[in-house]
């Protein structure tokens, strides 16, 4: 059984400007909702083409970490929300 005190989480918010992904902010394990709200505000910026939230889990006992994508939104060519298909494509691209 894994001791919860041995695991630490962080939520990293990345934005995509059409060329590359950039880290915008990191949030602690107690700030998941704040990370989501921040990602939505970043996504609303006209020049931003996409956002994603990556959860990083660090296991102090094992000394390793794992990352998984929690949230991805990508705008279409017209600048509008790409919807479910764009989200699926983004998840596949990040795998």
N, C-alpha and C positions, 0 to 999 in steps of 0.2 A: 504494500500500500504506500502511496506517495504522500508524504507530509506536506500539507499546503504551505507551511512556512518555508519550505525549501524551494518553492516555485515563485517566480516573480514574473509579472507581465508588464509589457509596455505596448502602447498603441501609437504607431508612427503614421502620420498623414503625409502622403505624397501627392504632388500635383503634376500634371502632364501639360506642357505648353505646345505640343505638336511635334517636338523634336526629342525631348528627354523628360524622364521622371526626376523630380527634385523633392527632397525632404523639406516639408514646410514646418512641421512641429511634431513633438513627441509628448505623449501623455502617460501618466502613471496608471497602474493597474486599477485604481479607483475612479479613473476619469474616462471610462468608455463612452458615456453619453456626451461628454464635452468634446471628445475626439470626433464623434459623429456630427455634432452641430458645427464644429469647425470645418470639417470636410465639406459639408453642405454649403457653408459660406464661401469657401474657396471655389467650389464648383460653380457658384453663381457669377464669378468674375468673367467678363466677356472673353478675355484672352486665354483662359484656362480651358483646355480640351478634355481633361479628365482628372479624376481623383481616385485615390485608393487608400484604404486603411489596412496596415499590416500589423497583426498581433505577433509580438515576439515573446516567447516564453523562455525564461532562463531557469535552469535547474541547478541550484547551487551545489547540491550534493554530487551531481555528475559532472558539473562544470561545462555543460553544453547548452545550446539554445536551439529553438525551432521557430520557424516563421510560418504564418499562414495568412492568406488574404481574407479579410472579413467583409470588406465593402469595396465595390468598384463601380464607378459611373464614367461613361465615355460619351462625349458629344459627337453627333454626326457631322458630316462635311458642312451642313448648313448651320452649324452652331447650336442646333436644338438637341435635346436629350436623346441619346441613341437608344434608350430603352433596354429591354431584356436581351436583345441580340447583341448589342454592343457590350453589355455586361458579361455575357457568356464568352464573347470573343476575347475580352480583356482577361478573364479568368484563365482561358486556355493559353493565352500568350504569356501569362505570368507563371504558368506551371513549369 
